[in-house]
């Protein structure tokens, strides 16, 4: 026997009000299916995007998004800070991806924190910043960014994607990665510098 | 994510604060514009379907199950209280028990019972009278169920009115009332949507109180999540709403298989109206790979996805643009909308 349709929807019903998130979390914890679905709809795109930024594979990113929400729904009763659902979810996503890599034996290259001597620890000539930025922007197509991200060390990838795709704060990123905030700032700077360098190389052909 | 998402700008502000020069910040901003594969509404729905299938408790009903929510239903309390009041009145007249029965429209099927007063008004226990014949459905009426007095203690879509009345007998033309065990559907007469008549009848001298049964709201056997228990005045005499006749099934059915012919369980099948891509209906296949989509009549684009398989748009399109519309006619289930999904190597 086929299963009856279980979800109907339309585009207008998708977004959830971000300001009500803590209230949604409380209602979701009490088992309100509408609140649970609203939280899902509010965050699934970001979770999927973050997963794609780490895995560079849409199908895998969808699998991870699924795993993340399954874990989150199981763990929701344990979430104490209702207004921290988003960062909490992204940390689950981060851990889920790491676990996936551990299980499959695949993953990014693992490089020690300071083991990236070819990337300067800082900016370039300020006069050329605008030109570089414009050029980088022009070349920021999906493949180029994906390839450039893939060249970062694992920790740099973690920090850059958590900070600028998952949009976690420095503190949340530090908690997710398991390092200090100073280390996050350093990794962030180096990661972006490395990313820019690879994108510039790509732009130069 | 909108272009002026404040959280992202806040992150960039922090980046500047933490010593990033402008070019690095622009690089970070470039990440924001990274065009990654996006989920559309049907993708989100499909993911949600898969998530719910893995977390059975993720979407519990907003109210406790019917069995937990119903016991204190007002009409049951009213029933017990009214019979208690009646029994108390009779007790005051020197009677300690009152005979009651649950009667079908067919008088031969009336089941005698006895209501014993426990205390003056606190409770009444209903039990079959000694020697009473068992209440069984005649073989010629398979659609009617035996009605037992104890059913009054279950989900009784009936309300007892214990107003004093000199009338000792009840006409056979009482409105139909269902007395069904909690959680079971009210029985109906085949093809008529009429439920067996039933009433409480006592066997006491005329002039004393008469319990009458007035129909209450008829509940679905499995109420929809969010449905509030119906409320009704204990003395309501409104006729019961008739159960809506089941509408003929309209939709699409088929089977989702892998390219090697194996049925794919838990595949997600979605149907999108040909003229309105923003709406959709989703179903999940069972263990045999079968699905049924309950759809309004019209033309629909149907697709199927499953983990480890590439999606397909019916009949065998690899992209939405290759889909062919499936015509759904009112009152008919369009079968044979089957899919063969190519297997995708996880390492690809």
Interface residues (C-beta under 8 A of the other chain):
Chain A: X1 X2 X3 X4 X5 X6 X7 X8 X9 X10 X11 X12 X14 X31 X32 X33 X34 X36 X37 X40 X41 X44 X45 X46 X48 X49 X52 X53 X58 X59 X60 X61 X62 X63 X65 X66 X69 X70 X73 X74 X122 X123 X124 X126 X128 X129 X130 X132 X133 X136 X137 X140 X141 X142 X145 X146 X160 X161 X163 X164 X165 X167 X169 X170 X185 X188 X189 X192 X193 X195 X196 X199
Chain B: X1 X5 X7 X8 X11 X14 X15 X18 X19 X20 X21 X22 X23 X24 X25 X26 X27 X28 X30 X31 X32 X33 X34 X35 X36 X37 X38 X39 X41 X43 X44 X45 X47 X48 X49 X50 X51 X52 X54 X55 X57 X58 X59 X60 X61 X62 X225 X253 X278 X279 X280 X281 X282 X283 X284 X285 X286 X290 X291 X292 X293 X294 X307 X344 X346
